[in-house]
Amino acid sequence: MLVRSDHVVIEGVGIDDVVRAAVGAAESADRVELCGGLPVDVAAEVRAAVPAHVQVRLNRYGFESLEQVAAYKDAFATGDPGGAAFFYPAAESTPLAHHEGVLVAGVADGDALAERVREAHGHGVGIVELYAGLGIAAAAVAREAGDHRLPVGFID
């Protein structure tokens, strides 16, 4: 999966290709953000492999989401996790787009984020991750929009 919009590139790769993809991204970026599903040791490998001036951030979940993340992980192991939704800031909001089992959208503000989270939840999404500056305040909006039933990961 490769999604390009505004100033964000979202690239989905298998765990064996994460370091290679991060090194490639670091050639033209000052920040690499990693999916919350990655183990810390893989994130450490990425940190060691990219230049020191490039920030490496790992998407994480608030305490209130931990049981929901565990349930999503169990569902993932059985092959029925319900999919994921990734959101990033955009000058203009975009509709949800399907990319290899993941829903992706740019959001211009909190109202658009809430709308997209509700829409994704209606499509059966089981987990939400926020990227590229959508931090604590956006995570609170997403939790509320998902009726506190979706784990919401963010980087802050």
DSSP file with accessible surface (Angstrom, degrees, kcal/mol):
  #  RESIDUE AA STRUCTURE BP1 BP2  ACC     N-H-->O    O-->H-N    N-H-->O    O-->H-N    TCO  KAPPA ALPHA  PHI   PSI    X-CA   Y-CA   Z-CA
    1    1 A M              0   0   30      0, 0.0    11,-2.9     0, 0.0     2,-0.4   0.000 360.0 360.0 360.0 133.8    0.0    0.0    0.0
    2    2 A L  E     -A   11   0A  85      9,-0.2     2,-0.4     2,-0.0     9,-0.2  -0.962 360.0-179.5-140.3 120.1    1.3    3.4   -0.8
    3    3 A V  E     -A   10   0A  14      7,-2.8     7,-2.8    -2,-0.4     2,-0.5  -0.987   2.8-173.7-121.9 127.0   -0.8    6.6   -0.2
    4    4 A R  E     +A    9   0A 178     -2,-0.4     2,-0.3     5,-0.2     5,-0.2  -0.986  18.9 144.7-122.2 127.3    0.5   10.0   -1.1
    5    5 A S  E >   -A    8   0A  29      3,-2.4     3,-2.9    -2,-0.5    -2,-0.0  -0.947  63.7 -31.6-160.0 141.7   -1.4   13.2   -0.2
    6    6 A D  T 3  S-     0   0   93     -2,-0.3    84,-0.1     1,-0.3   100,-0.0  -0.264 125.2 -26.3  47.6-122.0   -0.4   16.7    0.9
    7    7 A H  T 3  S+     0   0  130     -3,-0.1     2,-0.4   125,-0.1    -1,-0.3   0.167 119.3  95.0-105.7  17.4    2.8   16.2    2.8
    8    8 A V  E <   -A    5   0A  16     -3,-2.9    -3,-2.4    81,-0.1     2,-0.5  -0.905  46.9-172.5-119.2 137.0    2.2   12.6    3.9
    9    9 A V  E     -A    4   0A  76     -2,-0.4     2,-0.6    -5,-0.2    -5,-0.2  -0.997   7.6-166.6-123.2 123.5    3.3    9.3    2.5
   10   10 A I  E     -A    3   0A  21     -7,-2.8    -7,-2.8    -2,-0.5     2,-0.5  -0.962   9.2-176.4-110.2 120.2    1.8    6.2    4.1
   11   11 A E  E     -A    2   0A  88     -2,-0.6     2,-0.6    -9,-0.2    -9,-0.2  -0.972  11.9-156.3-121.8 123.3    3.6    3.0    3.0
   12   12 A G        +     0   0   31    -11,-2.9     2,-0.3    -2,-0.5    -2,-0.0  -0.869  25.7 158.2 -99.2 124.3    2.4   -0.4    4.1
   13   13 A V        -     0   0   51     -2,-0.6     5,-0.1     2,-0.0    -2,-0.0  -0.941  44.0 -91.8-137.4 162.2    5.1   -3.1    4.0
   14   14 A G    >   -     0   0   46     -2,-0.3     3,-2.1     1,-0.1     4,-0.4  -0.302  45.8-103.0 -69.0 160.2    5.6   -6.5    5.7
   15   15 A I  G >  S+     0   0   88      1,-0.3     3,-1.0     2,-0.2     4,-0.4   0.829 121.0  59.6 -59.5 -29.8    7.5   -6.5    9.0
   16   16 A D  G 3  S+     0   0  154      1,-0.2    -1,-0.3     2,-0.1     4,-0.3   0.678 108.6  45.3 -72.2 -15.1   10.7   -7.8    7.2
   17   17 A D  G <> S+     0   0   74     -3,-2.1     4,-2.6     1,-0.1    -1,-0.2   0.351  82.7  97.7-107.7   4.0   10.7   -4.7    5.0
   18   18 A V  H <> S+     0   0   12     -3,-1.0     4,-2.7    -4,-0.4     5,-0.2   0.933  85.0  46.6 -62.1 -47.3   10.1   -2.0    7.6
   19   19 A V  H  > S+     0   0   38     -4,-0.4     4,-2.6     2,-0.2     5,-0.2   0.949 113.7  48.6 -62.9 -45.4   13.7   -1.0    8.1
   20   20 A R  H  > S+     0   0  139     -4,-0.3     4,-2.3     1,-0.2    -1,-0.2   0.932 113.5  47.1 -59.1 -46.0   14.3   -0.8    4.3
   21   21 A A  H  X S+     0   0   10     -4,-2.6     4,-2.6     1,-0.2    -1,-0.2   0.903 112.1  50.2 -64.1 -40.5   11.2    1.3    3.8
   22   22 A A  H  X S+     0   0    5     -4,-2.7     4,-2.5    -5,-0.2    -1,-0.2   0.912 109.7  50.2 -65.8 -41.5   12.1    3.6    6.7
   23   23 A V  H  X S+     0   0   53     -4,-2.6     4,-0.7    -5,-0.2    -2,-0.2   0.931 112.2  48.4 -62.8 -42.2   15.6    4.1    5.4
   24   24 A G  H >< S+     0   0   33     -4,-2.3     3,-0.9    -5,-0.2     4,-0.4   0.923 112.2  48.3 -63.2 -43.0   14.2    4.9    1.9
   25   25 A A  H >X S+     0   0   38     -4,-2.6     3,-1.7     1,-0.2     4,-0.7   0.884 103.4  62.1 -64.6 -36.8   11.7    7.4    3.4
   26   26 A A  H 3< S+     0   0    7     -4,-2.5    -1,-0.2     1,-0.3    -2,-0.2   0.690  86.6  74.7 -67.0 -14.7   14.4    9.1    5.5
   27   27 A E  T << S+     0   0  163     -3,-0.9    -1,-0.3    -4,-0.7    -2,-0.2   0.803 116.7  16.4 -66.3 -26.8   16.1   10.1    2.3
   28   28 A S  T <4 S+     0   0  114     -3,-1.7     2,-0.3    -4,-0.4    -1,-0.2   0.269 118.4  71.6-130.0  12.0   13.5   12.8    1.7
   29   29 A A     <  -     0   0   37     -4,-0.7     3,-0.1    -3,-0.1     0, 0.0  -0.904  55.9-153.1-129.0 156.2   11.8   13.2    5.1
   30   30 A D  S    S+     0   0  109     -2,-0.3    25,-2.5     1,-0.2     2,-0.3   0.423  86.9  40.8-103.7   0.2   12.6   14.6    8.5
   31   31 A R  E     -b   55   0B  80     23,-0.2     2,-0.5    -6,-0.1    -1,-0.2  -0.988  58.3-166.8-149.4 136.4   10.2   12.3   10.4
   32   32 A V  E     -b   56   0B  14     23,-3.0    25,-2.8    -2,-0.3     2,-0.5  -0.994  12.1-162.5-120.8 124.0    9.3    8.6   10.1
   33   33 A E  E     -b   57   0B  42     -2,-0.5     2,-0.3    23,-0.2    25,-0.2  -0.934   8.9-150.4-110.9 132.1    6.2    7.5   12.0
   34   34 A L  E     -b   58   0B  12     23,-3.2    25,-2.8    -2,-0.5     9,-0.0  -0.790  22.4-101.0-108.0 144.6    5.7    3.8   12.6
   35   35 A C    >   -     0   0   48     -2,-0.3     3,-1.9    23,-0.2    -1,-0.1  -0.217  28.2-122.8 -58.6 143.2    2.5    1.8   13.0
   36   36 A G  T 3  S+     0   0   12      1,-0.3    -1,-0.1    22,-0.1    25,-0.1   0.665 106.9  69.1 -64.4 -15.6    1.4    0.9   16.5
   37   37 A G  T 3  S+     0   0   68     23,-0.1    -1,-0.3     2,-0.1    -2,-0.1   0.537  77.7 102.8 -81.6  -2.9    1.4   -2.7   15.6
   38   38 A L  S <  S-     0   0   25     -3,-1.9    -4,-0.0    21,-0.1     2,-0.0  -0.594  77.3-114.7 -83.4 139.8    5.2   -2.8   15.3
   39   39 A P     >  -     0   0   52      0, 0.0     4,-1.9     0, 0.0     3,-0.5  -0.338  23.3-118.0 -66.1 151.9    7.3   -4.4   18.1
   40   40 A V  H  > S+     0   0   96      1,-0.2     4,-2.6     2,-0.2     5,-0.2   0.861 113.3  59.9 -60.3 -35.9    9.7   -2.0   19.9
   41   41 A D  H  > S+     0   0  101      1,-0.2     4,-1.8     2,-0.2    -1,-0.2   0.886 105.0  48.7 -65.1 -32.9   12.7   -4.0   18.8
   42   42 A V  H  > S+     0   0   13     -3,-0.5     4,-2.3     2,-0.2    -1,-0.2   0.924 109.9  51.6 -69.7 -41.5   11.8   -3.3   15.1
   43   43 A A  H  X S+     0   0   12     -4,-1.9     4,-2.7     1,-0.2    -2,-0.2   0.903 108.6  52.0 -59.9 -38.9   11.4    0.4   16.0
   44   44 A A  H  X S+     0   0   58     -4,-2.6     4,-2.2     2,-0.2    -1,-0.2   0.886 107.3  52.2 -65.4 -37.4   14.8    0.3   17.6
   45   45 A E  H  X S+     0   0  107     -4,-1.8     4,-1.5     2,-0.2    -1,-0.2   0.907 110.3  48.6 -63.6 -41.0   16.3   -1.2   14.4
   46   46 A V  H  X S+     0   0    0     -4,-2.3     4,-2.0     2,-0.2     3,-0.4   0.948 109.5  52.0 -62.5 -47.6   14.7    1.6   12.4
   47   47 A R  H  < S+     0   0   89     -4,-2.7    -2,-0.2     1,-0.2    -1,-0.2   0.906 112.0  46.7 -55.8 -41.6   16.1    4.2   14.8
   48   48 A A  H  < S+     0   0   88     -4,-2.2    -1,-0.2     1,-0.2    -2,-0.2   0.803 113.8  48.7 -71.6 -26.4   19.6    2.7   14.4
   49   49 A A  H  < S+     0   0   46     -4,-1.5    -2,-0.2    -3,-0.4    -1,-0.2   0.754  99.4  69.6 -89.1 -26.4   19.3    2.5   10.6
   50   50 A V  S  < S-     0   0    8     -4,-2.0   -27,-0.1     1,-0.1     6,-0.1  -0.588  97.2 -85.1 -93.7 157.1   18.1    6.1    9.7
   51   51 A P    >   -     0   0   60      0, 0.0     3,-1.8     0, 0.0    -1,-0.1  -0.213  38.6-116.2 -57.7 149.8   20.2    9.2   10.0
   52   52 A A  T 3  S+     0   0   96      1,-0.3    -2,-0.1    -4,-0.1    -3,-0.0   0.775 111.4  62.1 -60.8 -29.5   20.2   10.8   13.5
   53   53 A H  T 3  S+     0   0  143      2,-0.1     2,-0.5   -22,-0.0    -1,-0.3   0.646  86.5  88.7 -75.0 -11.3   18.5   14.0   12.3
   54   54 A V  S <  S-     0   0    1     -3,-1.8   -23,-0.2    -7,-0.1     2,-0.2  -0.758  79.4-131.2 -89.7 123.9   15.4   12.1   11.2
   55   55 A Q  E     -b   31   0B  92    -25,-2.5   -23,-3.0    -2,-0.5     2,-0.5  -0.538  15.6-157.6 -71.0 138.4   12.8   11.7   14.0
   56   56 A V  E     -b   32   0B  32     -2,-0.2     2,-0.4   -25,-0.2   -23,-0.2  -0.986  15.4-178.8-118.2 117.9   11.5    8.2   14.5
   57   57 A R  E     -b   33   0B  76    -25,-2.8   -23,-3.2    -2,-0.5     2,-0.5  -0.943  15.6-150.5-120.0 143.7    8.1    8.1   16.2
   58   58 A L  E     -b   34   0B  39     -2,-0.4     2,-0.2   -25,-0.2   -23,-0.2  -0.956  22.2-122.2-117.5 124.6    6.1    5.0   17.2
   59   59 A N        -     0   0    0    -25,-2.8     2,-0.3    -2,-0.5    96,-0.2  -0.451  39.7-179.2 -65.2 129.6    2.3    5.2   17.3
   60   60 A R  E     -C  154   0C 101     94,-2.0    94,-2.5    -2,-0.2     2,-0.3  -0.882  20.4-123.9-132.8 166.5    1.0    4.2   20.8
   61   61 A Y  E     -C  153   0C  34     -2,-0.3    92,-0.2    92,-0.2     5,-0.1  -0.848  22.6-115.1-116.4 144.2   -2.3    3.8   22.6
   62   62 A G    >   -     0   0   15     90,-0.7     3,-2.1    -2,-0.3     4,-0.5  -0.275  37.2-103.3 -69.6 159.8   -3.7    5.4   25.7
   63   63 A F  G >  S+     0   0  178      1,-0.3     3,-1.4     2,-0.2     4,-0.4   0.854 120.1  62.7 -52.8 -38.0   -4.4    3.3   28.8
   64   64 A E  G 3  S+     0   0  101      1,-0.3    -1,-0.3     2,-0.1     4,-0.3   0.706 104.6  48.5 -65.3 -16.9   -8.1    3.4   28.0
   65   65 A S  G <> S+     0   0    0     -3,-2.1     4,-2.7     1,-0.1    -1,-0.3   0.517  82.7  95.0 -98.1  -6.5   -7.5    1.6   24.7
   66   66 A L  H <> S+     0   0   85     -3,-1.4     4,-2.4    -4,-0.5     5,-0.2   0.891  86.0  45.3 -61.3 -45.0   -5.3   -1.2   26.0
   67   67 A E  H  > S+     0   0  174     -4,-0.4     4,-2.2     1,-0.2    -1,-0.2   0.901 115.0  49.9 -64.3 -36.9   -8.0   -3.9   26.5
   68   68 A Q  H  > S+     0   0   46     -4,-0.3     4,-2.4     2,-0.2    -2,-0.2   0.885 109.3  51.1 -69.0 -36.3   -9.4   -3.0   23.0
   69   69 A V  H  X S+     0   0   39     -4,-2.7     4,-2.8     2,-0.2    -2,-0.2   0.926 109.7  50.5 -64.9 -42.0   -6.0   -3.2   21.4
   70   70 A A  H  X S+     0   0   49     -4,-2.4     4,-2.4    -5,-0.2    -2,-0.2   0.918 110.5  49.1 -62.2 -41.3   -5.5   -6.7   23.0
   71   71 A A  H  X S+     0   0   57     -4,-2.2     4,-2.5     2,-0.2    -1,-0.2   0.906 111.4  49.7 -64.8 -39.8   -8.9   -7.7   21.6
   72   72 A Y  H  X S+     0   0   41     -4,-2.4     4,-2.8     2,-0.2    -2,-0.2   0.927 109.9  51.2 -63.9 -42.9   -8.0   -6.4   18.2
   73   73 A K  H  X S+     0   0  153     -4,-2.8     4,-2.2     2,-0.2    -2,-0.2   0.918 110.6  48.7 -61.1 -43.5   -4.7   -8.3   18.3
   74   74 A D  H  X S+     0   0  110     -4,-2.4     4,-1.3     2,-0.2    -1,-0.2   0.923 112.7  47.8 -61.5 -44.3   -6.5  -11.5   19.2
   75   75 A A  H  X>S+     0   0   28     -4,-2.5     5,-2.5     1,-0.2     4,-0.5   0.892 109.5  53.9 -63.9 -38.3   -9.0  -11.0   16.4
   76   76 A F  H ><5S+     0   0  136     -4,-2.8     3,-1.1     1,-0.2    -1,-0.2   0.913 105.3  53.9 -61.0 -41.7   -6.0  -10.3   14.0
   77   77 A A  H 3<5S+     0   0   85     -4,-2.2    -1,-0.2     1,-0.3    -2,-0.2   0.824 110.4  46.5 -64.7 -29.9   -4.5  -13.6   15.0
   78   78 A T  H 3<5S-     0   0  113     -4,-1.3    -1,-0.3    -3,-0.2    -2,-0.2   0.468 120.1-109.2 -91.1  -4.0   -7.7  -15.4   14.1
   79   79 A G  T <<5S+     0   0   62     -3,-1.1    -3,-0.2    -4,-0.5     3,-0.1   0.575  95.5  90.5  92.6  10.3   -8.0  -13.6   10.8
   80   80 A D      < +     0   0  124     -5,-2.5    -4,-0.2    -6,-0.2    -3,-0.1  -0.403  34.2 140.6-136.0  62.9  -11.0  -11.4   11.6
   81   81 A P        -     0   0   33      0, 0.0    -5,-0.2     0, 0.0    -6,-0.1   0.679  62.9-120.5 -82.1 -16.9   -9.8   -8.1   13.1
   82   82 A G        -     0   0   33     -7,-0.1    45,-0.2    -3,-0.1    44,-0.1   0.519  51.8 -93.5  90.9   2.7  -12.2   -5.8   11.4
   83   83 A G        -     0   0   21     42,-0.3    43,-2.5    43,-0.1    44,-0.7   0.002  40.3 -97.0  80.5 173.1   -9.6   -3.7    9.6
   84   84 A A  E     -ed 102 127C  11     17,-0.9    19,-2.8    41,-0.2     2,-0.4  -0.896  17.3-147.0-131.2 156.7   -7.9   -0.4   10.5
   85   85 A A  E     -ed 103 128C   0     42,-1.9    44,-2.6    -2,-0.3     2,-0.4  -0.999  10.6-164.0-127.4 130.8   -8.4    3.2    9.7
   86   86 A F  E     -ed 104 129C  21     17,-2.9    19,-1.8    -2,-0.4     2,-0.4  -0.958   8.0-171.1-114.4 132.4   -5.5    5.7    9.4
   87   87 A F  E     +ed 105 130C   0     42,-2.3    44,-2.4    -2,-0.4    19,-0.2  -0.941   6.5 176.3-125.5 147.0   -6.1    9.4    9.4
   88   88 A Y  E     -e  106   0C   7     17,-1.5    19,-2.7    -2,-0.4    44,-0.2  -0.960  38.6 -91.6-142.7 155.5   -3.7   12.3    8.8
   89   89 A P  E     +e  107   0C  33      0, 0.0     2,-0.3     0, 0.0    19,-0.2  -0.455  46.9 177.0 -70.5 143.8   -4.1   16.1    8.6
   90   90 A A        -     0   0   11     17,-1.9     3,-0.1    -2,-0.1   -84,-0.0  -0.983  42.6-122.2-144.8 152.9   -4.9   17.6    5.2
   91   91 A A  S    S+     0   0   87     -2,-0.3     2,-0.4     1,-0.2    -1,-0.1   0.884 108.4  20.8 -61.9 -38.3   -5.7   21.0    3.8
   92   92 A E  S    S-     0   0  159     -3,-0.1    -1,-0.2    15,-0.1    14,-0.1  -0.998  95.2-109.9-130.8 136.7   -9.0   19.6    2.6
   93   93 A S        -     0   0   42     -2,-0.4    14,-0.2    -3,-0.1    -2,-0.0  -0.278  31.9-151.7 -63.4 148.4  -10.7   16.5    4.0
   94   94 A T        -     0   0   37     12,-2.4     3,-0.1     1,-0.1    -1,-0.1  -0.849  20.3-102.9-117.4 156.3  -10.7   13.5    1.7
   95   95 A P        -     0   0   97      0, 0.0    11,-0.2     0, 0.0     2,-0.1  -0.336  52.9 -82.4 -69.6 160.8  -13.2   10.6    1.5
   96   96 A L        -     0   0   22      9,-0.1     2,-0.4     7,-0.1     9,-0.2  -0.448  50.7-161.0 -60.7 134.5  -12.3    7.3    3.0
   97   97 A A  E     -F  104   0C  38      7,-2.3     7,-2.3    -2,-0.1     2,-0.5  -0.967  13.6-129.9-121.9 138.6  -10.2    5.3    0.6
   98   98 A H  E     +F  103   0C 131     -2,-0.4     2,-0.4     5,-0.2     5,-0.2  -0.769  28.0 173.8 -88.3 127.4   -9.6    1.6    0.7
   99   99 A H  E >   -F  102   0C  57      3,-2.9     3,-1.4    -2,-0.5   -96,-0.0  -0.872  69.1 -43.2-136.2  99.6   -5.9    0.5    0.4
  100  100 A E  T 3  S-     0   0  158     -2,-0.4     3,-0.1     1,-0.3    -2,-0.0   0.891 123.6 -35.5  48.1  54.1   -5.2   -3.2    0.9
  101  101 A G  T 3  S+     0   0   62      1,-0.2   -17,-0.9   -18,-0.1     2,-0.4   0.491 121.1 100.6  85.2   1.7   -7.6   -3.7    3.8
  102  102 A V  E <   -eF  84  99C  23     -3,-1.4    -3,-2.9   -19,-0.2     2,-0.4  -0.956  63.4-140.4-121.0 138.3   -7.0   -0.3    5.4
  103  103 A L  E     -eF  85  98C   9    -19,-2.8   -17,-2.9    -2,-0.4     2,-0.4  -0.844  25.3-174.5 -93.8 135.9   -9.2    2.7    5.2
  104  104 A V  E     +eF  86  97C   3     -7,-2.3    -7,-2.3    -2,-0.4     2,-0.3  -0.986   9.3 162.4-133.4 139.4   -7.3    6.0    4.9
  105  105 A A  E     -e   87   0C   0    -19,-1.8   -17,-1.5    -2,-0.4     2,-0.3  -0.983  31.8-130.6-154.6 147.4   -8.4    9.6    4.9
  106  106 A G  E     -e   88   0C   0     -2,-0.3   -12,-2.4   -11,-0.2     2,-0.4  -0.755  26.2-157.5 -90.0 142.9   -7.1   13.1    5.3
  107  107 A V  E     -e   89   0C   4    -19,-2.7   -17,-1.9    -2,-0.3     3,-0.1  -0.988  16.4-163.1-127.9 135.4   -9.0   15.3    7.7
  108  108 A A  S    S-     0   0   47     -2,-0.4     2,-0.3   -19,-0.2    -1,-0.1   0.703  73.2  -9.7 -87.9 -22.1   -9.0   19.1    7.8
  109  109 A D  S  > S-     0   0   91      1,-0.1     4,-2.3    29,-0.0     5,-0.1  -0.942  81.6 -79.4-162.2-179.6  -10.4   19.6   11.3
  110  110 A G  H  > S+     0   0   35     -2,-0.3     4,-2.7     1,-0.2     5,-0.2   0.848 123.0  54.5 -63.1 -37.6  -11.9   17.8   14.3
  111  111 A D  H  > S+     0   0  132      2,-0.2     4,-2.4     1,-0.2    -1,-0.2   0.924 110.1  46.7 -63.1 -42.8  -15.4   17.7   12.8
  112  112 A A  H  > S+     0   0   10      2,-0.2     4,-2.7     1,-0.2    -2,-0.2   0.900 111.5  52.1 -65.9 -39.4  -14.1   16.0    9.7
  113  113 A L  H  X S+     0   0    4     -4,-2.3     4,-2.7     2,-0.2     5,-0.2   0.949 110.2  47.9 -60.8 -48.1  -12.1   13.5   11.9
  114  114 A A  H  X S+     0   0   12     -4,-2.7     4,-2.5     1,-0.2     5,-0.2   0.925 112.4  49.7 -59.4 -43.2  -15.2   12.7   13.9
  115  115 A E  H  X S+     0   0  105     -4,-2.4     4,-2.4     1,-0.2    -1,-0.2   0.928 112.7  46.0 -61.9 -45.4  -17.2   12.2   10.7
  116  116 A R  H  X S+     0   0   29     -4,-2.7     4,-2.9     2,-0.2    -1,-0.2   0.882 111.3  52.0 -67.9 -37.6  -14.6    9.9    9.2
  117  117 A V  H  X S+     0   0    0     -4,-2.7     4,-3.0    -5,-0.2     5,-0.2   0.944 111.4  47.3 -63.4 -45.4  -14.2    7.9   12.4
  118  118 A R  H  X S+     0   0  138     -4,-2.5     4,-2.2    -5,-0.2    -2,-0.2   0.925 113.5  48.8 -61.0 -41.4  -17.9    7.3   12.5
  119  119 A E  H  X S+     0   0   75     -4,-2.4     4,-1.0    -5,-0.2    -2,-0.2   0.933 112.9  46.6 -63.6 -45.9  -17.9    6.3    8.9
  120  120 A A  H ><>S+     0   0    0     -4,-2.9     5,-2.0     1,-0.2     3,-0.7   0.911 110.2  53.5 -63.4 -41.6  -15.0    3.9    9.3
  121  121 A H  H ><5S+     0   0   46     -4,-3.0     3,-1.9     1,-0.3    -1,-0.2   0.905 105.0  55.3 -59.8 -39.9  -16.7    2.5   12.4
  122  122 A G  H 3<5S+     0   0   70     -4,-2.2    -1,-0.3     1,-0.3    -2,-0.2   0.762 102.6  56.8 -63.8 -24.9  -19.8    1.9   10.3
  123  123 A H  T <<5S-     0   0  111     -4,-1.0    -1,-0.3    -3,-0.7    -2,-0.2   0.337 126.5-101.2 -86.6   4.5  -17.6   -0.1    7.9
  124  124 A G  T < 5 +     0   0   42     -3,-1.9    -3,-0.2     1,-0.2    -2,-0.1   0.624  59.6 169.6  88.8  14.1  -16.5   -2.4   10.7
  125  125 A V      < -     0   0    8     -5,-2.0   -42,-0.3     1,-0.1    -1,-0.2  -0.329  19.0-165.8 -60.3 141.2  -13.1   -0.9   11.4
  126  126 A G        +     0   0   19    -43,-2.5     2,-0.3     1,-0.2   -42,-0.2   0.496  66.1  25.6-107.1  -7.5  -11.6   -2.3   14.6
  127  127 A I  E     -d   84   0C  10    -44,-0.7   -42,-1.9   -45,-0.2     2,-0.4  -0.989  60.2-152.4-158.1 147.4   -8.8    0.1   15.3
  128  128 A V  E     -dg  85 152C   0     23,-2.4    25,-2.9    -2,-0.3     2,-0.4  -0.981   8.6-170.9-125.2 137.1   -7.9    3.8   14.5
  129  129 A E  E     -dg  86 153C   6    -44,-2.6   -42,-2.3    -2,-0.4     2,-0.4  -0.994   8.7-153.4-128.8 139.2   -4.4    5.3   14.1
  130  130 A L  E     -d   87   0C   0     23,-2.3    25,-0.3    -2,-0.4     2,-0.3  -0.892  19.0-179.9-111.8 138.8   -3.6    9.0   13.8
  131  131 A Y    >   +     0   0   20    -44,-2.4     3,-1.1    -2,-0.4  -123,-0.0  -0.805  45.5  33.1-132.1 170.0   -0.5   10.3   12.1
  132  132 A A  T 3  S-     0   0    9      1,-0.3    -1,-0.1    -2,-0.3     3,-0.1   0.823 131.5 -29.7  56.5  42.4    1.4   13.4   11.1
  133  133 A G  T 3  S+     0   0   61      1,-0.2     2,-1.3    22,-0.2    -1,-0.3   0.373  95.3 129.8 104.1  -6.9    0.6   15.7   14.0
  134  134 A L    <   +     0   0   26     -3,-1.1    21,-0.7   -47,-0.2    -1,-0.2  -0.696  42.6 153.9 -79.2  97.6   -2.9   14.4   14.9
  135  135 A G     >  -     0   0    7     -2,-1.3     4,-2.6    19,-0.2     5,-0.2   0.261  51.5 -30.2-105.3-135.9   -2.1   14.0   18.6
  136  136 A I  H  > S+     0   0  102      1,-0.2     4,-2.1     2,-0.2     5,-0.2   0.888 130.6  47.8 -59.0 -49.3   -3.8   14.0   22.0
  137  137 A A  H  > S+     0   0   78      1,-0.2     4,-1.8     2,-0.2    -1,-0.2   0.924 114.6  47.1 -62.5 -41.9   -6.7   16.3   21.2
  138  138 A A  H  > S+     0   0   15      1,-0.2     4,-2.8     2,-0.2    -1,-0.2   0.882 108.3  56.1 -66.5 -36.7   -7.5   14.5   17.9
  139  139 A A  H  X S+     0   0    7     -4,-2.6     4,-2.7     1,-0.2    -1,-0.2   0.909 106.2  50.8 -61.9 -39.1   -7.3   11.1   19.8
  140  140 A A  H  X S+     0   0   62     -4,-2.1     4,-2.2     2,-0.2    -1,-0.2   0.917 110.5  49.0 -64.5 -41.2   -9.9   12.4   22.2
  141  141 A V  H  X S+     0   0   51     -4,-1.8     4,-2.7     1,-0.2    -2,-0.2   0.934 112.7  47.9 -62.0 -45.4  -12.2   13.4   19.3
  142  142 A A  H  X S+     0   0    0     -4,-2.8     4,-1.9     2,-0.2    -2,-0.2   0.899 109.8  52.1 -65.4 -40.1  -11.7   10.0   17.6
  143  143 A R  H  <>S+     0   0   21     -4,-2.7     5,-3.1     2,-0.2     6,-0.3   0.939 112.9  45.2 -60.5 -46.6  -12.4    8.1   20.9
  144  144 A E  H ><5S+     0   0  119     -4,-2.2     3,-1.9     1,-0.2    -2,-0.2   0.930 111.6  51.9 -63.2 -43.8  -15.7   10.1   21.3
  145  145 A A  H 3<5S+     0   0    6     -4,-2.7    -1,-0.2     1,-0.3    -2,-0.2   0.820 109.3  50.8 -64.8 -30.0  -16.7    9.6   17.7
  146  146 A G  T ><5S-     0   0    1     -4,-1.9     3,-2.3    -5,-0.2    -1,-0.3   0.177 116.4-115.1 -90.8  16.8  -16.1    5.9   18.0
  147  147 A D  T < 5 -     0   0   91     -3,-1.9    -3,-0.2     1,-0.3    -2,-0.1   0.804  62.3 -72.2  53.6  31.0  -18.3    5.8   21.1
  148  148 A H  T 3 <S+     0   0   93     -5,-3.1    -1,-0.3    -6,-0.2    -4,-0.1   0.668 118.6 107.1  61.1  19.0  -15.2    4.8   23.1
  149  149 A R    <   +     0   0  149     -3,-2.3    -2,-0.1    -6,-0.3    -1,-0.1   0.517  62.5  71.2-101.9 -10.0  -15.4    1.3   21.5
  150  150 A L  S    S-     0   0    6     -7,-0.3     2,-0.2    -4,-0.2   -23,-0.2  -0.918  81.4-125.0-109.5 133.0  -12.4    1.7   19.1
  151  151 A P        -     0   0    3      0, 0.0   -23,-2.4     0, 0.0     2,-0.5  -0.541  27.8-155.5 -69.3 138.4   -8.8    1.8   20.3
  152  152 A V  E     - g   0 128C   0     -2,-0.2   -90,-0.7   -25,-0.2     2,-0.3  -0.973   7.3-165.7-123.3 117.7   -7.2    5.0   19.0
  153  153 A G  E     +Cg  61 129C   0    -25,-2.9   -23,-2.3    -2,-0.5     2,-0.3  -0.753  15.0 166.2-100.2 148.6   -3.4    5.2   18.6
  154  154 A F  E     -C   60   0C  41    -94,-2.5   -94,-2.0    -2,-0.3     2,-0.5  -0.972  33.1-124.9-154.1 164.7   -1.6    8.5   18.1
  155  155 A I              0   0   11    -21,-0.7   -22,-0.2    -2,-0.3   -96,-0.1  -0.974 360.0 360.0-117.1 123.7    1.9   10.0   18.1
  156  156 A D              0   0  116     -2,-0.5    -2,-0.0   -21,-0.1   -22,-0.0  -0.992 360.0 360.0-146.6 360.0    2.5   13.0   20.4
